[in-house]
Amino acid sequence: MTEVKRLPVFVFPSSLNFFADESSSHKQMVTVYNPYDFVVNFKVLCNAPHKYQIGDPEGSIKPHCCMDIVIRHISILPTCYHVTDKFRIQMNEHNSRQLLGKKDIPVILLPGKSTGISDSTATSLDNFRQFSTDVPSASSSDSSSSTMQIQASSNSLGKLGYQNAGPNYIAILVAVVCIIALMLPSNEAEGGSSSSFWSMFHLSSQQKLVFAYSLGLVTMVIFRV
Protein backbone atom coordinates (compact mmCIF):
# COMPACT_ATOMS: atom_id res chain seq x y z
CA MET A 1 0.00 0.00 0.00
CA THR A 2 1.40 3.39 -1.02
CA GLU A 3 2.01 5.77 1.87
CA VAL A 4 0.35 9.16 1.42
CA LYS A 5 2.83 12.01 1.64
CA ARG A 6 2.01 14.56 4.31
CA LEU A 7 1.33 18.02 2.88
CA PRO A 8 1.76 21.37 4.61
CA VAL A 9 -1.47 22.99 5.79
CA PHE A 10 -1.56 26.74 5.21
CA VAL A 11 -3.51 28.62 7.88
CA PHE A 12 -3.50 32.31 8.77
CA PRO A 13 -3.06 33.57 11.42
CA SER A 14 -0.91 30.98 13.18
CA SER A 15 -2.24 31.93 16.66
CA LEU A 16 -5.13 33.82 18.24
CA ASN A 17 -5.18 36.17 21.23
CA PHE A 18 -8.53 37.13 22.74
CA PHE A 19 -8.78 40.07 25.15
CA ALA A 20 -11.53 40.14 27.76
CA ASP A 21 -11.69 43.94 27.98
CA GLU A 22 -12.08 44.37 24.20
CA SER A 23 -15.33 42.99 22.86
CA SER A 24 -14.13 43.52 19.28
CA SER A 25 -11.42 40.91 19.82
CA HIS A 26 -13.95 38.25 20.86
CA LYS A 27 -14.62 37.60 17.17
CA GLN A 28 -11.64 36.70 14.99
CA MET A 29 -11.07 34.95 11.69
CA VAL A 30 -8.93 32.01 10.63
CA THR A 31 -8.42 31.28 6.93
CA VAL A 32 -7.51 27.84 5.57
CA TYR A 33 -5.93 27.79 2.11
CA ASN A 34 -5.88 25.07 -0.54
CA PRO A 35 -3.06 25.92 -2.99
CA TYR A 36 -3.18 22.43 -4.49
CA ASP A 37 -4.69 21.24 -7.75
CA PHE A 38 -7.28 18.97 -6.14
CA VAL A 39 -10.22 19.24 -3.74
CA VAL A 40 -9.49 18.65 -0.06
CA ASN A 41 -11.68 18.19 2.99
CA PHE A 42 -11.03 20.01 6.24
CA LYS A 43 -12.12 19.43 9.83
CA VAL A 44 -11.79 21.72 12.86
CA LEU A 45 -11.00 20.11 16.23
CA CYS A 46 -10.35 21.67 19.62
CA ASN A 47 -9.11 20.48 23.02
CA ALA A 48 -11.75 22.66 24.77
CA PRO A 49 -14.82 22.81 22.48
CA HIS A 50 -17.09 23.89 25.36
CA LYS A 51 -15.46 27.34 25.18
CA TYR A 52 -16.29 27.72 21.51
CA GLN A 53 -19.25 26.91 19.32
CA ILE A 54 -18.96 25.94 15.67
CA GLY A 55 -21.88 25.72 13.31
CA ASP A 56 -20.01 24.06 10.44
CA PRO A 57 -16.72 22.54 11.67
CA GLU A 58 -15.95 20.62 8.49
CA GLY A 59 -16.29 20.91 4.75
CA SER A 60 -14.40 20.87 1.45
CA ILE A 61 -12.18 23.43 -0.30
CA LYS A 62 -11.86 23.63 -4.06
CA PRO A 63 -8.44 23.86 -5.72
CA HIS A 64 -6.74 27.25 -5.30
CA CYS A 65 -9.51 28.45 -2.99
CA CYS A 66 -9.80 29.19 0.70
CA MET A 67 -12.22 28.72 3.61
CA ASP A 68 -12.84 31.52 6.11
CA ILE A 69 -13.68 30.63 9.73
CA VAL A 70 -14.99 33.41 11.97
CA ILE A 71 -14.55 32.53 15.65
CA ARG A 72 -16.17 34.11 18.71
CA HIS A 73 -15.02 33.20 22.21
CA ILE A 74 -17.98 32.26 24.45
CA SER A 75 -16.24 31.76 27.79
CA ILE A 76 -14.96 35.22 28.76
CA LEU A 77 -14.40 34.38 32.42
CA PRO A 78 -11.55 35.17 34.85
CA THR A 79 -11.03 31.44 35.37
CA CYS A 80 -10.13 31.17 31.67
CA TYR A 81 -7.51 33.93 31.69
CA HIS A 82 -3.96 32.84 30.69
CA VAL A 83 -5.17 29.38 29.68
CA THR A 84 -3.87 28.15 26.34
CA ASP A 85 -6.20 26.10 24.17
CA LYS A 86 -5.58 24.73 20.70
CA PHE A 87 -7.54 24.39 17.50
CA ARG A 88 -6.41 21.70 15.07
CA ILE A 89 -7.11 22.02 11.35
CA GLN A 90 -7.00 18.62 9.65
CA MET A 91 -6.82 18.30 5.88
CA ASN A 92 -8.00 15.04 4.30
CA GLU A 93 -8.30 13.60 0.82
CA HIS A 94 -11.70 14.35 -0.65
CA ASN A 95 -12.53 10.78 -1.66
CA SER A 96 -10.59 8.48 0.65
CA ARG A 97 -10.74 10.75 3.73
CA GLN A 98 -7.10 9.88 4.39
CA LEU A 99 -5.18 12.43 6.43
CA LEU A 100 -3.00 14.71 4.29
CA GLY A 101 -1.76 17.10 6.97
CA LYS A 102 -2.66 19.07 10.08
CA LYS A 103 -1.97 22.44 11.67
CA ASP A 104 -2.38 23.44 15.33
CA ILE A 105 -3.39 26.99 16.27
CA PRO A 106 -2.75 28.06 19.90
CA VAL A 107 -5.47 30.23 21.43
CA ILE A 108 -5.25 32.24 24.64
CA LEU A 109 -7.61 34.56 26.54
CA LEU A 110 -6.01 37.55 28.27
CA PRO A 111 -7.57 40.21 30.53
CA GLY A 112 -6.20 42.99 28.30
CA LYS A 113 -3.65 43.85 25.65
CA SER A 114 -1.17 45.07 28.27
CA THR A 115 -1.17 41.65 29.94
CA GLY A 116 1.77 39.41 29.19
CA ILE A 117 1.40 35.75 28.21
CA SER A 118 4.52 34.36 29.85
CA ASP A 119 2.57 32.93 32.78
CA SER A 120 -0.02 31.18 30.65
CA THR A 121 -1.08 27.67 31.57
CA ALA A 122 -2.07 24.94 29.15
CA THR A 123 -5.00 22.57 29.34
CA SER A 124 -4.86 19.05 27.94
CA LEU A 125 -3.67 20.13 24.50
CA ASP A 126 -3.50 16.66 22.96
CA ASN A 127 -7.10 15.74 23.74
CA PHE A 128 -8.71 17.10 20.58
CA ARG A 129 -12.45 16.66 20.15
CA GLN A 130 -14.92 17.41 17.41
CA PHE A 131 -17.47 20.20 17.63
CA SER A 132 -21.16 19.44 17.68
CA THR A 133 -22.91 20.09 14.38
CA ASP A 134 -26.18 21.00 16.13
CA VAL A 135 -27.34 24.54 15.38
CA PRO A 136 -27.93 26.48 18.64
CA SER A 137 -31.33 27.98 19.39
CA ALA A 138 -31.69 31.71 18.74
CA SER A 139 -34.26 32.24 21.53
CA SER A 140 -31.68 33.03 24.20
CA SER A 141 -30.85 36.72 24.42
CA ASP A 142 -27.41 35.99 25.84
CA SER A 143 -26.39 33.90 22.85
CA SER A 144 -26.19 36.97 20.63
CA SER A 145 -23.25 38.33 22.63
CA SER A 146 -21.49 35.12 23.68
CA THR A 147 -21.92 32.69 20.79
CA MET A 148 -19.10 31.80 18.43
CA GLN A 149 -20.14 31.12 14.88
CA ILE A 150 -18.07 29.92 11.99
CA GLN A 151 -19.15 31.46 8.73
CA ALA A 152 -17.36 29.43 6.07
CA SER A 153 -17.44 30.38 2.43
CA SER A 154 -15.27 28.89 -0.30
CA ASN A 155 -13.87 31.86 -2.21
CA SER A 156 -11.57 32.08 -5.18
CA LEU A 157 -8.20 33.54 -4.21
CA GLY A 158 -8.67 36.21 -6.82
CA LYS A 159 -12.26 37.10 -5.80
CA LEU A 160 -12.37 37.42 -2.03
CA GLY A 161 -15.34 39.51 -0.98
CA TYR A 162 -14.53 41.02 2.39
CA GLN A 163 -15.44 44.55 3.43
CA ASN A 164 -12.78 46.97 4.56
CA ALA A 165 -12.44 50.60 5.47
CA GLY A 166 -10.39 51.54 2.40
CA PRO A 167 -8.13 50.08 -0.27
CA ASN A 168 -4.50 49.34 0.41
CA TYR A 169 -3.00 49.84 -3.05
CA ILE A 170 0.42 48.40 -2.26
CA ALA A 171 -1.12 45.23 -0.82
CA ILE A 172 -3.48 44.99 -3.81
CA LEU A 173 -0.52 45.26 -6.19
CA VAL A 174 1.32 42.48 -4.34
CA ALA A 175 -1.84 40.34 -4.45
CA VAL A 176 -2.12 40.84 -8.22
CA VAL A 177 1.51 39.78 -8.67
CA CYS A 178 0.90 36.63 -6.60
CA ILE A 179 -2.22 35.76 -8.61
CA ILE A 180 -0.33 36.20 -11.90
CA ALA A 181 2.47 33.98 -10.57
CA LEU A 182 -0.04 31.26 -9.67
CA MET A 183 -1.41 31.39 -13.23
CA LEU A 184 2.00 30.83 -14.82
CA PRO A 185 2.82 27.31 -16.08
CA SER A 186 4.74 24.91 -13.86
CA ASN A 187 8.10 23.36 -14.67
CA GLU A 188 6.52 19.93 -14.28
CA ALA A 189 4.08 20.73 -17.08
CA GLU A 190 6.95 21.13 -19.51
CA GLY A 191 8.52 17.79 -18.66
CA GLY A 192 11.96 19.29 -18.06
CA SER A 193 13.97 22.47 -18.22
CA SER A 194 14.07 24.70 -21.28
CA SER A 195 16.69 27.12 -22.51
CA SER A 196 14.20 29.44 -24.19
CA PHE A 197 13.44 32.95 -22.98
CA TRP A 198 10.00 31.92 -21.74
CA SER A 199 11.42 29.25 -19.44
CA MET A 200 12.12 31.91 -16.80
CA PHE A 201 8.35 32.30 -16.41
CA HIS A 202 7.88 28.62 -15.50
CA LEU A 203 7.59 28.19 -11.73
CA SER A 204 8.12 25.11 -9.60
CA SER A 205 5.44 23.73 -7.26
CA GLN A 206 7.38 24.99 -4.23
CA GLN A 207 7.54 28.50 -5.69
CA LYS A 208 3.80 28.46 -6.31
CA LEU A 209 3.20 27.37 -2.71
CA VAL A 210 5.18 30.40 -1.54
CA PHE A 211 3.14 32.73 -3.77
CA ALA A 212 -0.13 31.13 -2.56
CA TYR A 213 0.83 31.57 1.09
CA SER A 214 1.98 35.15 0.44
CA LEU A 215 -1.32 35.87 -1.26
CA GLY A 216 -3.13 34.69 1.85
CA LEU A 217 -1.12 37.00 4.09
CA VAL A 218 -1.68 39.98 1.81
CA THR A 219 -5.39 39.19 1.57
CA MET A 220 -5.68 39.36 5.35
CA VAL A 221 -4.11 42.82 5.27
CA ILE A 222 -6.44 44.06 2.55
CA PHE A 223 -9.66 42.57 3.94
CA ARG A 224 -9.06 42.80 7.67
CA VAL A 225 -12.12 42.13 9.85
C-alpha positions in Angstrom: 0.0 0.0 0.0 1.4 3.4 -1.0 2.0 5.8 1.9 0.4 9.2 1.4 2.8 12.0 1.6 2.0 14.6 4.3 1.3 18.0 2.9 1.8 21.4 4.6 -1.5 23.0 5.8 -1.6 26.7 5.2 -3.5 28.6 7.9 -3.5 32.3 8.8 -3.1 33.6 11.4 -0.9 31.0 13.2 -2.2 31.9 16.7 -5.1 33.8 18.2 -5.2 36.2 21.2 -8.5 37.1 22.7 -8.8 40.1 25.1 -11.5 40.1 27.8 -11.7 43.9 28.0 -12.1 44.4 24.2 -15.3 43.0 22.9 -14.1 43.5 19.3 -11.4 40.9 19.8 -13.9 38.3 20.9 -14.6 37.6 17.2 -11.6 36.7 15.0 -11.1 34.9 11.7 -8.9 32.0 10.6 -8.4 31.3 6.9 -7.5 27.8 5.6 -5.9 27.8 2.1 -5.9 25.1 -0.5 -3.1 25.9 -3.0 -3.2 22.4 -4.5 -4.7 21.2 -7.8 -7.3 19.0 -6.1 -10.2 19.2 -3.7 -9.5 18.7 -0.1 -11.7 18.2 3.0 -11.0 20.0 6.2 -12.1 19.4 9.8 -11.8 21.7 12.9 -11.0 20.1 16.2 -10.4 21.7 19.6 -9.1 20.5 23.0 -11.7 22.7 24.8 -14.8 22.8 22.5 -17.1 23.9 25.4 -15.5 27.3 25.2 -16.3 27.7 21.5 -19.3 26.9 19.3 -19.0 25.9 15.7 -21.9 25.7 13.3 -20.0 24.1 10.4 -16.7 22.5 11.7 -16.0 20.6 8.5 -16.3 20.9 4.7 -14.4 20.9 1.4 -12.2 23.4 -0.3 -11.9 23.6 -4.1 -8.4 23.9 -5.7 -6.7 27.3 -5.3 -9.5 28.5 -3.0 -9.8 29.2 0.7 -12.2 28.7 3.6 -12.8 31.5 6.1 -13.7 30.6 9.7 -15.0 33.4 12.0 -14.6 32.5 15.7 -16.2 34.1 18.7 -15.0 33.2 22.2 -18.0 32.3 24.4 -16.2 31.8 27.8 -15.0 35.2 28.8 -14.4 34.4 32.4 -11.6 35.2 34.8 -11.0 31.4 35.4 -10.1 31.2 31.7 -7.5 33.9 31.7 -4.0 32.8 30.7 -5.2 29.4 29.7 -3.9 28.2 26.3 -6.2 26.1 24.2 -5.6 24.7 20.7 -7.5 24.4 17.5 -6.4 21.7 15.1 -7.1 22.0 11.4 -7.0 18.6 9.7 -6.8 18.3 5.9 -8.0 15.0 4.3 -8.3 13.6 0.8 -11.7 14.4 -0.7 -12.5 10.8 -1.7 -10.6 8.5 0.7 -10.7 10.7 3.7 -7.1 9.9 4.4 -5.2 12.4 6.4 -3.0 14.7 4.3 -1.8 17.1 7.0 -2.7 19.1 10.1 -2.0 22.4 11.7 -2.4 23.4 15.3 -3.4 27.0 16.3 -2.8 28.1 19.9 -5.5 30.2 21.4 -5.3 32.2 24.6 -7.6 34.6 26.5 -6.0 37.6 28.3 -7.6 40.2 30.5 -6.2 43.0 28.3 -3.6 43.9 25.6 -1.2 45.1 28.3 -1.2 41.7 29.9 1.8 39.4 29.2 1.4 35.7 28.2 4.5 34.4 29.8 2.6 32.9 32.8 0.0 31.2 30.7 -1.1 27.7 31.6 -2.1 24.9 29.2 -5.0 22.6 29.3 -4.9 19.0 27.9 -3.7 20.1 24.5 -3.5 16.7 23.0 -7.1 15.7 23.7 -8.7 17.1 20.6 -12.5 16.7 20.2 -14.9 17.4 17.4 -17.5 20.2 17.6 -21.2 19.4 17.7 -22.9 20.1 14.4 -26.2 21.0 16.1 -27.3 24.5 15.4 -27.9 26.5 18.6 -31.3 28.0 19.4 -31.7 31.7 18.7 -34.3 32.2 21.5 -31.7 33.0 24.2 -30.8 36.7 24.4 -27.4 36.0 25.8 -26.4 33.9 22.8 -26.2 37.0 20.6 -23.3 38.3 22.6 -21.5 35.1 23.7 -21.9 32.7 20.8 -19.1 31.8 18.4 -20.1 31.1 14.9 -18.1 29.9 12.0 -19.1 31.5 8.7 -17.4 29.4 6.1 -17.4 30.4 2.4 -15.3 28.9 -0.3 -13.9 31.9 -2.2 -11.6 32.1 -5.2 -8.2 33.5 -4.2 -8.7 36.2 -6.8 -12.3 37.1 -5.8 -12.4 37.4 -2.0 -15.3 39.5 -1.0 -14.5 41.0 2.4 -15.4 44.5 3.4 -12.8 47.0 4.6 -12.4 50.6 5.5 -10.4 51.5 2.4 -8.1 50.1 -0.3 -4.5 49.3 0.4 -3.0 49.8 -3.0 0.4 48.4 -2.3 -1.1 45.2 -0.8 -3.5 45.0 -3.8 -0.5 45.3 -6.2 1.3 42.5 -4.3 -1.8 40.3 -4.4 -2.1 40.8 -8.2 1.5 39.8 -8.7 0.9 36.6 -6.6 -2.2 35.8 -8.6 -0.3 36.2 -11.9 2.5 34.0 -10.6 0.0 31.3 -9.7 -1.4 31.4 -13.2 2.0 30.8 -14.8 2.8 27.3 -16.1 4.7 24.9 -13.9 8.1 23.4 -14.7 6.5 19.9 -14.3 4.1 20.7 -17.1 6.9 21.1 -19.5 8.5 17.8 -18.7 12.0 19.3 -18.1 14.0 22.5 -18.2 14.1 24.7 -21.3 16.7 27.1 -22.5 14.2 29.4 -24.2 13.4 32.9 -23.0 10.0 31.9 -21.7 11.4 29.3 -19.4 12.1 31.9 -16.8 8.4 32.3 -16.4 7.9 28.6 -15.5 7.6 28.2 -11.7 8.1 25.1 -9.6 5.4 23.7 -7.3 7.4 25.0 -4.2 7.5 28.5 -5.7 3.8 28.5 -6.3 3.2 27.4 -2.7 5.2 30.4 -1.5 3.1 32.7 -3.8 -0.1 31.1 -2.6 0.8 31.6 1.1 2.0 35.2 0.4 -1.3 35.9 -1.3 -3.1 34.7 1.8 -1.1 37.0 4.1 -1.7 40.0 1.8 -5.4 39.2 1.6 -5.7 39.4 5.3 -4.1 42.8 5.3 -6.4 44.1 2.5 -9.7 42.6 3.9 -9.1 42.8 7.7 -12.1 42.1 9.9 
